[in-house]
Amino acid sequence: MRFPIGSKVKFLHSGDEGVVTKWLDNGMVSVWLKSVDMDIPAFPDDLISAESPETPAPETNPQAPTADKPKSTAPLPGFGVQLAFEPQPLPDGTPDKYLIHLINGTPYEFVYELSLSFLGEEEEYWCGKILGNRAISPGFLLFDDLNDAPAFALKGWYLTTEGKSPAQEKNLKIRPKHFLKTPLFAPILDKPAFL
């Protein structure tokens, strides 16, 4: 079975659970195990979906991925532009701050204006352009600032062969209770992050 990047899987024989982080050239997948905090290569035949019953799914594509197929950095179709927050842990493992990523999962360039405000007051402002299927890291969000009602405002335009698209705006309020859930593997970054 071919597991998409970011899917939760379970090892058939040991029962360990992890997340698929990337496809390897030899037909294997790299699985990040939270219990040991590392990536382990595995054959897809040795894995089952963590959400499915304990029986393995039938093999649908026995061929290994070829070099012509997109690598793990290819975006998930239709996810557009999104913010991701990558934890930056201290030596004891607790996060000190979060690296902010603006991910463009489209083939088009994206011109953006991004602002960060705390308690209604704008503190940071970034603007620029992201190439298609790329990510940038404009700054950090400190762990201590999560209690100051952080809010992001994103405004942007796609640059296509037909010209500039209409402006799009999105506001995001960070709520610590919902923000600190299990991180997912961010598209293009291929790292665990809060999306």
MDTraj code that builds the backbone (N, CA, C; nanometers):
import mdtraj as md
import numpy as np

residues = "MET ARG PHE PRO ILE GLY SER LYS VAL LYS PHE LEU HIS SER GLY ASP GLU GLY VAL VAL THR LYS TRP LEU ASP ASN GLY MET VAL SER VAL TRP LEU LYS SER VAL ASP MET ASP ILE PRO ALA PHE PRO ASP ASP LEU ILE SER ALA GLU SER PRO GLU THR PRO ALA PRO GLU THR ASN PRO GLN ALA PRO THR ALA ASP LYS PRO LYS SER THR ALA PRO LEU PRO GLY PHE GLY VAL GLN LEU ALA PHE GLU PRO GLN PRO LEU PRO ASP GLY THR PRO ASP LYS TYR LEU ILE HIS LEU ILE ASN GLY THR PRO TYR GLU PHE VAL TYR GLU LEU SER LEU SER PHE LEU GLY GLU GLU GLU GLU TYR TRP CYS GLY LYS ILE LEU GLY ASN ARG ALA ILE SER PRO GLY PHE LEU LEU PHE ASP ASP LEU ASN ASP ALA PRO ALA PHE ALA LEU LYS GLY TRP TYR LEU THR THR GLU GLY LYS SER PRO ALA GLN GLU LYS ASN LEU LYS ILE ARG PRO LYS HIS PHE LEU LYS THR PRO LEU PHE ALA PRO ILE LEU ASP LYS PRO ALA PHE LEU".split()
xyz = np.array([
    [0.0845, -0.1179, 0.0000],
    [0.0000, 0.0000, 0.0000],
    [0.0885, 0.1234, 0.0000],
    [0.0511, 0.2240, -0.0730],
    [0.1263, 0.3494, -0.0779],
    [0.0652, 0.4455, 0.0230],
    [0.1432, 0.4833, 0.1225],
    [0.0958, 0.5733, 0.2268],
    [0.1337, 0.7168, 0.1916],
    [0.0384, 0.8110, 0.1924],
    [0.0721, 0.9508, 0.1664],
    [0.1584, 1.0069, 0.2792],
    [0.2378, 1.1062, 0.2469],
    [0.3205, 1.1719, 0.3476],
    [0.2280, 1.2360, 0.4505],
    [0.2595, 1.2168, 0.5767],
    [0.1781, 1.2706, 0.6850],
    [0.0764, 1.1722, 0.7397],
    [0.0627, 1.0536, 0.6760],
    [-0.0355, 0.9570, 0.7251],
    [0.0196, 0.8819, 0.8465],
    [-0.0698, 0.8547, 0.9407],
    [-0.0327, 0.7814, 1.0616],
    [-0.0337, 0.6327, 1.0296],
    [0.0753, 0.5657, 1.0671],
    [0.0891, 0.4233, 1.0377],
    [0.1310, 0.3481, 1.1628],
    [0.1132, 0.2162, 1.1555],
    [0.1526, 0.1282, 1.2654],
    [0.2353, 0.0152, 1.2060],
    [0.3452, -0.0201, 1.2749],
    [0.4263, -0.1322, 1.2305],
    [0.3486, -0.2607, 1.2564],
    [0.3418, -0.3450, 1.1554],
    [0.2618, -0.4665, 1.1591],
    [0.3064, -0.5619, 1.2691],
    [0.4362, -0.5788, 1.2889],
    [0.4861, -0.6784, 1.3827],
    [0.5121, -0.6241, 1.5224],
    [0.5553, -0.4993, 1.5345],
    [0.5875, -0.4457, 1.6675],
    [0.4748, -0.3630, 1.7277],
    [0.3857, -0.3093, 1.6447],
    [0.2768, -0.2272, 1.6959],
    [0.3151, -0.0824, 1.7206],
    [0.4409, -0.0444, 1.6958],
    [0.4827, 0.0951, 1.7124],
    [0.4097, 0.1828, 1.6119],
    [0.3704, 0.3037, 1.6558],
    [0.3005, 0.3961, 1.5682],
    [0.3910, 0.5118, 1.5307],
    [0.3698, 0.5645, 1.4109],
    [0.4487, 0.6770, 1.3637],
    [0.3781, 0.7489, 1.2507],
    [0.4520, 0.8413, 1.1883],
    [0.3989, 0.9219, 1.0791],
    [0.4944, 0.9110, 0.9608],
    [0.4397, 0.8873, 0.8414],
    [0.5219, 0.8794, 0.7209],
    [0.5744, 1.0188, 0.6895],
    [0.7074, 1.0316, 0.6787],
    [0.7674, 1.1623, 0.6519],
    [0.8106, 1.1792, 0.5078],
    [0.8538, 1.0699, 0.4424],
    [0.8919, 1.0817, 0.3018],
    [0.9061, 0.9439, 0.2395],
    [0.9029, 0.9429, 0.1066],
    [0.9276, 0.8218, 0.0289],
    [1.0753, 0.8168, -0.0033],
    [1.1358, 0.7012, 0.0152],
    [1.2761, 0.6821, -0.0179],
    [1.2862, 0.6220, -0.1576],
    [1.3999, 0.6401, -0.2226],
    [1.4165, 0.5962, -0.3613],
    [1.4066, 0.4460, -0.3805],
    [1.4331, 0.3672, -0.2789],
    [1.4339, 0.2214, -0.2932],
    [1.2984, 0.1575, -0.2648],
    [1.1909, 0.2359, -0.2660],
    [1.0578, 0.1822, -0.2418],
    [1.0183, 0.1804, -0.0962],
    [1.1101, 0.2165, -0.0087],
    [1.0805, 0.2210, 0.1344],
    [1.0257, 0.3593, 0.1702],
    [0.9697, 0.3693, 0.2896],
    [0.9239, 0.4978, 0.3418],
    [0.9999, 0.5277, 0.4701],
    [1.0107, 0.6545, 0.5003],
    [1.0715, 0.6968, 0.6257],
    [0.9579, 0.7275, 0.7224],
    [0.9596, 0.6650, 0.8396],
    [0.8534, 0.6807, 0.9394],
    [0.9132, 0.7439, 1.0640],
    [0.8547, 0.8563, 1.1079],
    [0.8989, 0.9238, 1.2302],
    [0.8246, 0.8622, 1.3479],
    [0.9020, 0.8076, 1.4426],
    [0.8445, 0.7473, 1.5625],
    [0.8564, 0.8459, 1.6770],
    [0.7436, 0.8845, 1.7339],
    [0.7434, 0.9802, 1.8441],
    [0.8111, 0.9212, 1.9671],
    [0.7950, 0.7912, 1.9898],
    [0.8491, 0.7279, 2.1103],
    [1.0008, 0.7371, 2.1180],
    [1.0687, 0.7369, 2.0047],
    [1.2152, 0.7471, 2.0039],
    [1.2633, 0.8749, 1.9367],
    [1.1701, 0.9569, 1.8857],
    [1.1989, 1.0847, 1.8220],
    [1.3025, 1.0711, 1.7106],
    [1.2767, 0.9788, 1.6189],
    [1.3669, 0.9634, 1.5052],
    [1.2940, 0.8986, 1.3885],
    [1.3509, 0.9141, 1.2682],
    [1.2964, 0.8531, 1.1482],
    [1.3554, 0.7139, 1.1304],
    [1.2684, 0.6194, 1.0917],
    [1.3086, 0.4808, 1.0694],
    [1.2658, 0.4430, 0.9276],
    [1.3551, 0.3856, 0.8455],
    [1.3110, 0.3375, 0.7145],
    [1.2319, 0.2073, 0.7301],
    [1.1287, 0.1923, 0.6487],
    [1.0458, 0.0714, 0.6569],
    [0.9882, 0.0396, 0.5196],
    [0.9625, -0.0890, 0.4977],
    [0.8940, -0.1302, 0.3762],
    [0.7441, -0.1084, 0.3969],
    [0.6725, -0.0597, 0.2949],
    [0.5282, -0.0387, 0.3084],
    [0.4521, -0.1660, 0.3452],
    [0.5055, -0.2841, 0.3071],
    [0.4394, -0.4108, 0.3408],
    [0.4401, -0.4369, 0.4910],
    [0.5324, -0.3746, 0.5641],
    [0.5417, -0.3939, 0.7092],
    [0.4577, -0.2935, 0.7866],
    [0.3795, -0.2105, 0.7169],
    [0.3008, -0.1054, 0.7814],
    [0.1533, -0.1227, 0.7522],
    [0.0714, -0.0751, 0.8457],
    [-0.0725, -0.0638, 0.8240],
    [-0.1139, 0.0747, 0.8689],
    [-0.2267, 0.1207, 0.8223],
    [-0.2777, 0.2507, 0.8637],
    [-0.3154, 0.2444, 1.0112],
    [-0.2798, 0.3472, 1.0876],
    [-0.3091, 0.3483, 1.2309],
    [-0.4584, 0.3601, 1.2573],
    [-0.5342, 0.4134, 1.1621],
    [-0.6784, 0.4278, 1.1797],
    [-0.7563, 0.3045, 1.1353],
    [-0.6907, 0.2096, 1.0679],
    [-0.7611, 0.0928, 1.0149],
    [-0.7555, -0.0232, 1.1136],
    [-0.8350, -0.1274, 1.0907],
    [-0.8252, -0.2474, 1.1738],
    [-0.6868, -0.3101, 1.1598],
    [-0.6587, -0.4118, 1.2377],
    [-0.5260, -0.4720, 1.2454],
    [-0.4841, -0.5524, 1.1220],
    [-0.5699, -0.5666, 1.0215],
    [-0.5309, -0.6418, 0.9029],
    [-0.4672, -0.5480, 0.8017],
    [-0.3602, -0.5922, 0.7356],
    [-0.2956, -0.5053, 0.6379],
    [-0.3818, -0.4871, 0.5137],
    [-0.3694, -0.3710, 0.4523],
    [-0.4438, -0.3419, 0.3304],
    [-0.3774, -0.4128, 0.2129],
    [-0.4544, -0.4483, 0.1105],
    [-0.3944, -0.5153, -0.0049],
    [-0.3016, -0.4201, -0.0805],
    [-0.2000, -0.4779, -0.1400],
    [-0.1022, -0.4002, -0.2175],
    [-0.1693, -0.3476, -0.3435],
    [-0.1685, -0.2149, -0.3641],
    [-0.2314, -0.1573, -0.4820],
    [-0.1300, -0.1153, -0.5864],
    [-0.0089, -0.0811, -0.5441],
    [0.0938, -0.0380, -0.6378],
    [0.2266, -0.0996, -0.5960],
    [0.2603, -0.2187, -0.6462],
    [0.3809, -0.2856, -0.6008],
    [0.5098, -0.2237, -0.6537],
    [0.5013, -0.1314, -0.7501],
    [0.6218, -0.0724, -0.8059],
    [0.6767, 0.0356, -0.7140],
    [0.8071, 0.0465, -0.7117],
    [0.8727, 0.1529, -0.6356],
    [0.8533, 0.2846, -0.7098],
    [0.8498, 0.3973, -0.6380],
    [0.8350, 0.5253, -0.7067],
    [0.9565, 0.5520, -0.7960],
    [0.9320, 0.6081, -0.9120],
    [1.0411, 0.6385, -1.0037],
    [1.0885, 0.7808, -0.9816],
    [1.2000, 0.8145, -1.0430],
    [1.2572, 0.9482, -1.0273],
    [1.1672, 1.0548, -1.0882],
    [1.0782, 1.0175, -1.1820],
    [0.9906, 1.1149, -1.2448],
    [0.8759, 1.1573, -1.1545],
    [0.8445, 1.0783, -1.0531],
    [0.7356, 1.1122, -0.9626],
    [0.7814, 1.2198, -0.8652],
    [0.6875, 1.3023, -0.8135],
    [0.7275, 1.4076, -0.7214],
    [0.7869, 1.3514, -0.5933],
    [0.8839, 1.4200, -0.5409],
    [0.9465, 1.3810, -0.4147],
    [0.8555, 1.4243, -0.3003],
    [0.8990, 1.3981, -0.1783],
    [0.8179, 1.4280, -0.0615],
    [0.7959, 1.5766, -0.0415],
    [0.8759, 1.6608, -0.1094],
    [0.8572, 1.8042, -0.0942],
    [0.7462, 1.8569, -0.1832],
    [0.6847, 1.7712, -0.2644],
    [0.5742, 1.8160, -0.3478],
    [0.4554, 1.8506, -0.2591],
    [0.3835, 1.9579, -0.2916],
    [0.2725, 1.9987, -0.2066],
    [0.1550, 1.9033, -0.2185],
    [0.0732, 1.9021, -0.1178],
    [-0.0517, 1.8287, -0.1268],
    [-0.1426, 1.9078, -0.2189],
    [-0.2159, 1.8424, -0.3080],
    [-0.2945, 1.9158, -0.4050],
    [-0.3987, 2.0035, -0.3383],
    [-0.4015, 2.1293, -0.3804],
    [-0.5059, 2.2206, -0.3383],
    [-0.4948, 2.2767, -0.1988],
    [-0.3795, 2.2700, -0.1326],
    [-0.3772, 2.3256, 0.0019],
    [-0.3429, 2.4730, 0.0028],
    [-0.2956, 2.5304, -0.1074],
    [-0.2763, 2.6747, -0.1188],
    [-0.1644, 2.7280, -0.0321],
    [-0.1906, 2.8417, 0.0310],
    [-0.0929, 2.9072, 0.1184],
    [-0.1380, 2.8871, 0.2619],
    [-0.0449, 2.8485, 0.3490],
    [-0.0810, 2.8291, 0.4891],
    [0.0350, 2.8628, 0.5803],
    [0.0018, 2.8882, 0.7061],
    [0.1013, 2.9136, 0.8097],
    [0.1307, 2.7836, 0.8834],
    [0.2563, 2.7644, 0.9197],
    [0.2971, 2.6496, 1.0009],
    [0.3914, 2.7006, 1.1084],
    [0.3876, 2.6366, 1.2236],
    [0.4689, 2.6782, 1.3376],
    [0.5523, 2.5591, 1.3824],
    [0.6842, 2.5697, 1.3616],
    [0.7756, 2.4604, 1.3942],
    [0.8335, 2.4815, 1.5334],
    [0.8101, 2.3889, 1.6276],
    [0.8630, 2.4040, 1.7635],
    [1.0159, 2.4069, 1.7631],
    [1.0715, 2.4958, 1.8441],
    [1.2165, 2.5061, 1.8635],
    [1.2429, 2.4700, 2.0091],
    [1.2704, 2.3418, 2.0378],
    [1.2786, 2.2971, 2.1772],
    [1.4094, 2.3360, 2.2458],
    [1.3984, 2.3482, 2.3772],
    [1.5152, 2.3650, 2.4631],
    [1.5789, 2.2275, 2.4822],
    [1.6965, 2.2196, 2.5456],
    [1.7588, 2.0878, 2.5673],
    [1.6704, 1.9889, 2.6434],
    [1.5796, 2.0386, 2.7291],
    [1.4922, 1.9467, 2.8027],
    [1.3706, 1.9026, 2.7211],
    [1.3568, 1.9537, 2.5967],
    [1.2487, 1.9114, 2.5089],
    [1.1280, 2.0026, 2.5070],
    [1.1180, 2.0978, 2.5996],
    [1.0045, 2.1898, 2.5987],
    [1.0298, 2.3006, 2.4970],
    [0.9255, 2.3440, 2.4256],
    [0.9461, 2.4471, 2.3241],
    [0.9684, 2.5846, 2.3872],
    [1.0664, 2.6550, 2.3367],
    [1.0985, 2.7908, 2.3796],
    [1.0302, 2.8918, 2.2882],
    [1.0247, 2.8574, 2.1592],
    [0.9640, 2.9430, 2.0585],
    [0.9239, 2.8567, 1.9401],
    [0.8502, 2.9172, 1.8487],
    [0.8033, 2.8493, 1.7287],
    [0.8498, 2.9285, 1.6072],
    [0.9161, 2.8611, 1.5155],
    [0.9581, 2.9237, 1.3910],
    [0.8359, 2.9319, 1.3003],
    [0.8041, 3.0525, 1.2547],
    [0.6872, 3.0744, 1.1696],
    [0.7268, 3.0440, 1.0252],
    [0.6477, 2.9619, 0.9579],
    [0.6696, 2.9325, 0.8162],
    [0.5453, 2.9747, 0.7391],
    [0.5653, 3.0406, 0.6277],
    [0.4577, 3.0693, 0.5335],
    [0.4832, 2.9784, 0.4139],
    [0.3910, 2.8845, 0.3900],
    [0.4103, 2.7804, 0.2888],
    [0.3204, 2.8086, 0.1690],
    [0.3806, 2.8132, 0.0502],
    [0.3053, 2.8304, -0.0739],
    [0.3012, 2.6957, -0.1447],
    [0.1879, 2.6294, -0.1406],
    [0.1738, 2.4977, -0.2016],
    [0.1144, 2.5026, -0.3404],
    [0.1272, 2.6150, -0.4075],
    [0.0761, 2.6287, -0.5436],
    [0.1936, 2.6463, -0.6393],
    [0.1721, 2.6295, -0.7685],
    [0.2818, 2.6520, -0.8636],
    [0.3054, 2.7999, -0.8938],
    [0.2249, 2.8891, -0.8362],
    [0.2329, 3.0316, -0.8671],
    [0.3097, 3.1081, -0.7601],
    [0.3706, 3.2192, -0.8017],
    [0.4331, 3.3080, -0.7046],
    [0.3226, 3.3739, -0.6222],
    [0.3536, 3.4046, -0.4975],
    [0.2548, 3.4638, -0.4073],
    [0.3173, 3.5859, -0.3405],
    [0.2576, 3.7028, -0.3623],
    [0.3015, 3.8267, -0.2980],
    [0.2191, 3.8406, -0.1707],
    [0.2857, 3.8642, -0.0579],
    [0.2149, 3.8611, 0.0699],
    [0.2474, 3.9815, 0.1581],
    [0.1548, 4.0089, 0.2475],
    [0.1724, 4.0997, 0.3605],
    [0.1244, 4.0224, 0.4824],
    [0.2110, 4.0054, 0.5806],
    [0.1784, 3.9266, 0.6993],
    [0.2081, 4.0099, 0.8226],
    [0.1101, 4.0203, 0.9106],
    [0.1331, 4.0946, 1.0351],
    [0.0978, 4.0070, 1.1545],
    [0.1677, 4.0316, 1.2639],
    [0.1459, 3.9609, 1.3897],
    [0.1128, 4.0643, 1.4952],
    [0.0012, 4.0452, 1.5638],
    [-0.0373, 4.1390, 1.6697],
    [-0.0626, 4.0630, 1.7991],
    [-0.0396, 4.1334, 1.9104],
    [-0.0655, 4.0801, 2.0441],
    [-0.1613, 4.1746, 2.1145],
    [-0.2670, 4.1191, 2.1723],
    [-0.3687, 4.1969, 2.2430],
    [-0.4180, 4.3127, 2.1574],
    [-0.4312, 4.2887, 2.0257],
    [-0.4849, 4.3885, 1.9344],
    [-0.3849, 4.4900, 1.8824],
    [-0.2610, 4.4883, 1.9277],
    [-0.1582, 4.5832, 1.8836],
    [-0.0611, 4.5133, 1.7890],
    [-0.0416, 4.5701, 1.6688],
    [0.0505, 4.5098, 1.5724],
    [0.1942, 4.5224, 1.6212],
    [0.2644, 4.4086, 1.6250],
    [0.4025, 4.4050, 1.6734],
    [0.5022, 4.3776, 1.5609],
    [0.4652, 4.2935, 1.4659],
    [0.5559, 4.2545, 1.3577],
    [0.4833, 4.2672, 1.2246],
    [0.5602, 4.3001, 1.1206],
    [0.5047, 4.3106, 0.9856],
    [0.6093, 4.2593, 0.8873],
    [0.5675, 4.1691, 0.7988],
    [0.6560, 4.1157, 0.6962],
    [0.5849, 4.1254, 0.5618],
    [0.6609, 4.1473, 0.4569],
    [0.6034, 4.1455, 0.3224],
    [0.7089, 4.0943, 0.2255],
    [0.6636, 4.0424, 0.1136],
    [0.7574, 3.9898, 0.0151],
    [0.6876, 3.9000, -0.0842],
    [0.7664, 3.8123, -0.1459],
    [0.7145, 3.7217, -0.2478],
    [0.7700, 3.5818, -0.2222],
    [0.6836, 3.4814, -0.2360],
    [0.7236, 3.3410, -0.2232],
    [0.7076, 3.2758, -0.3596],
    [0.8098, 3.2062, -0.4035],
    [0.8000, 3.1308, -0.5281],
    [0.7053, 3.0127, -0.5093],
    [0.6585, 2.9563, -0.6186],
    [0.5683, 2.8419, -0.6119],
    [0.6333, 2.7210, -0.5472],
    [0.5556, 2.6465, -0.4693],
    [0.6002, 2.5247, -0.4002],
    [0.7220, 2.5489, -0.3127],
    [0.7204, 2.6582, -0.2402],
    [0.8308, 2.6955, -0.1514],
    [0.7737, 2.7430, -0.0181],
    [0.8631, 2.7599, 0.0779],
    [0.8258, 2.8125, 0.2096],
    [0.9302, 2.9144, 0.2522],
    [0.8870, 3.0119, 0.3303],
    [0.9789, 3.1090, 0.3895],
    [0.9552, 3.1106, 0.5397],
    [1.0526, 3.1611, 0.6127],
    [1.0424, 3.1702, 0.7585],
    [1.0653, 3.3149, 0.8000],
    [0.9580, 3.3935, 0.8128],
    [0.9763, 3.5356, 0.8422],
    [1.0168, 3.5670, 0.9856],
    [0.9869, 3.4819, 1.0813],
    [1.0212, 3.5152, 1.2194],
    [0.9824, 3.4063, 1.3172],
    [0.9747, 3.4463, 1.4452],
    [0.9455, 3.3537, 1.5541],
    [0.8225, 3.3992, 1.6320],
    [0.7563, 3.3042, 1.6946],
    [0.6517, 3.3292, 1.7926],
    [0.7005, 3.2666, 1.9220],
    [0.7236, 3.3495, 2.0242],
    [0.7738, 3.2991, 2.1515],
    [0.6656, 3.2213, 2.2250],
    [0.7056, 3.1180, 2.2957],
    [0.6116, 3.0363, 2.3723],
    [0.5363, 3.1227, 2.4739],
    [0.6074, 3.2154, 2.5393],
    [0.5445, 3.3015, 2.6400],
    [0.4403, 3.3951, 2.5802],
    [0.4487, 3.4227, 2.4496],
    [0.3534, 3.5132, 2.3851],
    [0.2203, 3.4460, 2.3522],
    [0.2103, 3.3150, 2.3704],
    [0.0848, 3.2460, 2.3397],
    [-0.0299, 3.2938, 2.4279],
    [0.0010, 3.3463, 2.5470],
    [-0.1037, 3.3952, 2.6374],
    [-0.1435, 3.5391, 2.6091],
    [-0.0795, 3.6044, 2.5111],
    [-0.1097, 3.7439, 2.4788],
    [-0.1982, 3.7563, 2.3560],
    [-0.2824, 3.6588, 2.3317],
    [-0.3779, 3.6576, 2.2205],
    [-0.3115, 3.6902, 2.0873],
    [-0.2116, 3.6099, 2.0446],
    [-0.1484, 3.6387, 1.9158],
    [-0.2467, 3.6187, 1.8006],
    [-0.2390, 3.7083, 1.7034],
    [-0.3256, 3.7008, 1.5861],
    [-0.2437, 3.7366, 1.4623],
    [-0.2663, 3.6621, 1.3562],
    [-0.1982, 3.6872, 1.2297],
    [-0.2998, 3.7379, 1.1287],
    [-0.2571, 3.8331, 1.0462],
    [-0.3382, 3.8812, 0.9342],
    [-0.2547, 3.8626, 0.8083],
    [-0.3072, 3.7871, 0.7137],
    [-0.2366, 3.7589, 0.5888],
    [-0.3179, 3.8142, 0.4729],
    [-0.2515, 3.8908, 0.3887],
    [-0.3138, 3.9428, 0.2673],
    [-0.2184, 3.9106, 0.1541],
    [-0.2711, 3.8631, 0.0407],
    [-0.1809, 3.8271, -0.0676],
    [-0.2487, 3.8124, -0.2014],
    [-0.1638, 3.8010, -0.3047],
    [-0.2062, 3.7873, -0.4425],
    [-0.1194, 3.6827, -0.5096],
    [-0.1802, 3.6029, -0.5951],
    [-0.1045, 3.5098, -0.6782],
    [-0.0635, 3.5817, -0.8060],
    [0.0580, 3.5548, -0.8530],
    [0.1049, 3.6063, -0.9813],
    [0.1027, 3.4900, -1.0795],
    [0.0104, 3.4962, -1.1750],
    [-0.0054, 3.3879, -1.2715],
    [0.0292, 3.4386, -1.4109],
    [0.0217, 3.3510, -1.5090],
    [0.0471, 3.3919, -1.6471],
    [-0.0609, 3.4872, -1.6971],
    [-0.1749, 3.4882, -1.6301],
    [-0.2837, 3.5779, -1.6680],
    [-0.2787, 3.7093, -1.5914],
    [-0.1794, 3.7275, -1.5066],
    [-0.1667, 3.8514, -1.4295],
    [-0.1859, 3.8261, -1.2812],
    [-0.2155, 3.9334, -1.2107],
    [-0.2311, 3.9275, -1.0652],
    [-0.3738, 3.8856, -1.0298],
    [-0.3867, 3.7918, -0.9373],
    [-0.5193, 3.7463, -0.8943],
    [-0.5805, 3.8498, -0.8000],
    [-0.7097, 3.8407, -0.7726],
    [-0.7691, 3.9298, -0.6725],
    [-0.7061, 3.9057, -0.5354],
    [-0.7030, 4.0100, -0.4548],
    [-0.6439, 3.9998, -0.3203],
    [-0.7236, 3.9015, -0.2356],
    [-0.6506, 3.8260, -0.1553],
    [-0.7121, 3.7324, -0.0617],
    [-0.6654, 3.7690, 0.0779],
    [-0.7564, 3.7621, 0.1743],
    [-0.7217, 3.7956, 0.3121],
    [-0.7644, 3.6837, 0.4051],
    [-0.6834, 3.6613, 0.5081],
    [-0.7142, 3.5590, 0.6085],
    [-0.6627, 3.6068, 0.7428],
    [-0.7456, 3.5954, 0.8451],
    [-0.7062, 3.6283, 0.9818],
    [-0.7043, 3.5001, 1.0637],
    [-0.6027, 3.4868, 1.1485],
    [-0.5869, 3.3671, 1.2298],
    [-0.5566, 3.4078, 1.3727],
    [-0.6448, 3.3691, 1.4642],
    [-0.6212, 3.3926, 1.6068],
    [-0.5695, 3.2629, 1.6673],
    [-0.4588, 3.2732, 1.7396],
    [-0.3978, 3.1558, 1.8014],
    [-0.4555, 3.1376, 1.9409],
    [-0.5131, 3.0209, 1.9657],
    [-0.5636, 2.9861, 2.0983],
    [-0.4766, 2.8726, 2.1510],
    [-0.4042, 2.8958, 2.2626],
    [-0.3084, 2.7954, 2.3110],
    [-0.3690, 2.6568, 2.3297],
    [-0.4927, 2.6496, 2.3763],
    [-0.5551, 2.5198, 2.4025],
    [-0.5663, 2.4373, 2.2740],
    [-0.5990, 2.5019, 2.1627],
    [-0.6128, 2.4322, 2.0353],
    [-0.4800, 2.4267, 1.9598],
    [-0.3958, 2.5268, 1.9830],
    [-0.2688, 2.5374, 1.9108],
    [-0.1732, 2.4250, 1.9475],
    [-0.1708, 2.3854, 2.0735],
    [-0.0718, 2.2899, 2.1221],
    [-0.1153, 2.1442, 2.1088],
    [-0.1930, 2.1139, 2.0066],
    [-0.2284, 1.9746, 1.9804],
    [-0.1126, 1.9073, 1.9079],
    [-0.1285, 1.7821, 1.8739],
    [-0.0226, 1.7051, 1.8092],
    [0.0219, 1.7718, 1.6792],
    [0.1531, 1.7914, 1.6627],
    [0.1999, 1.8499, 1.5363],
    [0.1838, 1.7508, 1.4213],
    [0.1640, 1.8047, 1.3028],
    [0.1539, 1.7251, 1.1812],
    [0.2781, 1.7503, 1.0972],
    [0.2998, 1.6687, 0.9967],
    [0.4118, 1.6951, 0.9072],
    [0.3666, 1.7981, 0.8055],
    [0.4346, 1.9121, 0.8069],
    [0.3984, 2.0225, 0.7189],
    [0.4418, 1.9918, 0.5759],
    [0.3515, 2.0135, 0.4795],
    [0.3899, 1.9948, 0.3401],
    [0.5057, 2.0879, 0.3051],
    [0.5892, 2.0474, 0.2134],
    [0.7075, 2.1187, 0.1644],
    [0.8181, 2.1215, 0.2684],
    [0.7867, 2.1475, 0.3958],
    [0.8897, 2.1491, 0.4998],
    [0.9351, 2.0083, 0.5351],
    [0.8428, 1.9124, 0.5306],
    [0.8678, 1.7742, 0.5732],
    [0.9213, 1.7686, 0.7153],
    [0.8627, 1.8499, 0.8019],
    [0.8998, 1.8530, 0.9435],
    [0.7720, 1.8569, 1.0256],
    [0.7763, 1.8099, 1.1500],
    [0.6581, 1.8238, 1.2342],
    [0.6362, 1.9706, 1.2679],
    [0.5129, 2.0163, 1.2515],
    [0.4790, 2.1558, 1.2806],
    [0.3307, 2.1638, 1.3112],
    [0.2920, 2.2725, 1.3768],
    [0.1510, 2.2980, 1.4032],
    [0.0964, 2.3758, 1.2846],
    [-0.0095, 2.3220, 1.2213],
    [-0.0664, 2.3853, 1.1027],
    [-0.1957, 2.4557, 1.1357],
])
top = md.Topology()
chain = top.add_chain()
for i, resn in enumerate(residues, 1):
    res = top.add_residue(resn, chain, resSeq=i)
    for name in ("N", "CA", "C"):
        top.add_atom(name, md.element.get_by_symbol(name[0]), res)
traj = md.Trajectory(xyz[None], top)
